[in-house]
Amino acid sequence: MMTNHEEKQIAKYLLDKRLPVDMMLEVKDHMILQIGEIQEKENANFEDAFEKVKQSWKTELQLGFTFFSNKYYPKIVRKILHKNTFYILYKAYLTELLIVVLWILAAKFSTLEVFETVFLMTNFALVAVAVLVMIFNYDIILQKIKTKHSFSIYNEGTNYLFVGLMMQLMIYLFYDLTIKNIFSSLNNTNGVDFFDLITAITSTMIFQSYLIVGVISFYKYKKVLKTVKPFISELE
């Protein structure tokens, strides 16, 4: 039977390897089973069995760079991080495409003033959602900032809430030029110039998508946090 001290040793080892808490708990359970099997089959003590298990996980726990973060993470984390990020990006850009369709309709069948109103409303709605998420979950935000641990694989994505708000500021700094370029491209009476269209709206879509990715990631992070919350006090 493994002692509480030995379980904490495994947890500390995995946290030192930069595993988020949710993944640490899962990998720790696998390691406990492996250590138990080695102890039973080879009549080994905890330290020797733990060293053998460390070696079996060496490749999966090897640190490396990921495009979606400025930090180094183990291979097992990078694989799941890439998978989750691509899925969230898919949902974010699907939302953006719906917004662009709304822009196209407003530009093709109305005036610059109406288009400007629609453009403002879509941007304001995204900012408002992000700000409200941060206000109503300020305790989680503060905990995330203060703690040295990453609680979830979605931790990196939640940072896009802050990045997205800065990106929205960039949109407003070049607001007049952005509005005119997008409206002119979408309302071209001789047909849409797709190069001009893509040039005009792509940057705005990318800037907006940061907020959408941030909001989706935050709610997934919040959901995971409920699961790992009982273990947080033990880690501090």
Sequence and secondary structure as in RCSB ss.txt:
>XXXX:A:sequence
MMTNHEEKQIAKYLLDKRLPVDMMLEVKDHMILQIGEIQEKENANFEDAFEKVKQSWKTELQLGFTFFSNKYYPK
IVRKILHKNTFYILYKAYLTELLIVVLWILAAKFSTLEVFETVFLMTNFALVAVAVLVMIFNYDIILQKIKTKHS
FSIYNEGTNYLFVGLMMQLMIYLFYDLTIKNIFSSLNNTNGVDFFDLITAITSTMIFQSYLIVGVISFYKYKKVL
KTVKPFISELE
>XXXX:A:secstr
   HHHHHHHHHHHHHTT  HHHHHHHHHHHHHHHHHHHHHH   HHHHHHHHHHHTTTTT EEE TT SSEEEH
HHHHHHHHHHHHHHHHHHHHHHHHHHHHHHHHHSS HHHHHHHHHHHHHHHHHHHHHHHHHTHHHHHHHHH SS 
  TTHHHHTHHHHHHHHHHHHHHTHHHHHHHHHHHHT TT   HHHHHHHHHHHHHHHHHHHHHHHHHHHHHHHH
HHHHHHHHHH 
